[in-house]
Amino acid sequence: MTIPVPIRITVALVAVSALVLGVWMGLMRIGWFFGTPPAPGTHGPILVLGFLGTVIGMERAVAVGRSWAWATPILAAGSVITMLTGAPTELTGALLLVAGSVLVALFATAYRMQPEPHIILMGVGAVAWVLAAGTWLAGEPVPSLVPWLAAFLILTIAGERLELARLIATTRSAKMQLAGAVAVVIVGSAIAWAYGETGARIAGLGNLLIALWLLRYDIARRTIRLGGVTRYMAAGLLIGYAWLAVSGALWITTGLQMASTGYDAALHTLFLGFIMSMIMAHAPIVIPALAGLAFPFGREMWIPLIFLQISVIVRVTGDLTGSYEMKRWGGMLNAIALALLVLIVITTVVRGEIAKRKPHTTV
């Protein structure tokens, strides 16, 4: 059984809405008031599990071609609605818990068909989703979810990149190094349940080690020498890895203590600098894969990628120097960078669809 197109479109629209609302919530938190968004306290979960969880779930469901796999993005999209409507936290947590569990089952199924390390790694990332949802369901405050939310995204991306690393014959030693770094992340995130600062520092060390591994072994180091969309994607990936390394260092130094000067920088070098660079880098292949739409790459895609880096630098500089106005304007520039991405993606898709449907004539 296939999932009806209207359901797929609805899920995608909910994911985009989660991104818009999450950015709106973020702007409000740093002093930009454009009205009051619903449920502002869900800023982190709605972006990580609501938006990214839905998108990653859609990507995996399309990849495996199993109708039951769509339970993950559908339930994650449902959690966006419950967050925004003020439904009990227990309901949102339960939806996310089941959504993550389905994703774990998906990777378990994939591993039986193809027992490869990258599938194990992405499966561990899915387990981190389940643990984040379970922590929220248990009534813990949102900041306590951060190590698991970060682990979900970092391990998912590392698993995808490990799969491509096969193209350059990654050695067993290199794979063991990555496994060790992943173990540090998991141990640190678990310790953070009881000892938040200590656990965050350990998880930060693991994040830093994964970043260094990706900078050393990712195939992007080779493809950056090529042109066009390949160079664009490689640049986005390598810049993202650099931000992940910076974030890891900030986690180590701040222990993710909310009162610390670098708390905001520690979070947003990861969730903006690293994750959004990954999204921008993968857009040229993810959009056609998920939506089946033409996406002719153009040099204008560099604009939001570069603008994002500038905005994160401004925000982090404001954080670390104690300049509230720099932090505030950095946040606004973050939002503008994402708006530019959406605008350029829409115009590129429209241009591609028009070109695809235009009748070809011969002379």
Secondary structure, 3 states (H helix, E strand, C coil): CCCCHHHHHHHHHHHHHHHHHHHHHHHHHCCCCCCCCCCHHHHHHHHHHHHHHHHHHHHHHHHHCCHHHHHHHHHHHHHHHHHHCCCCHHHHHHHHHHHHHHHHHHHHHHHHHCCCHHHHHHHHHHHHHHHHHHHHHCCCCHHHHHHHHHHHHHHHHHHHHHHHHHHHCCCHHHHHHHHHHHHHHHHHHHHCCCCHHHHHHHHHHHHHHHHHHHHHHCCHHHHCCCCHHHHHHHHHHHHHHHHHHHHHHHHHHHCCCCCCCCHHHHHHHHHHHHHHHHHHHHHHHHHHHHHCCCCCCCHHHHHHHHHHHHHHHHHHHHHHHCCHHHHHHHHHHHHHHHHHHHHHHHHHHHHHHHHHHCCCCCC
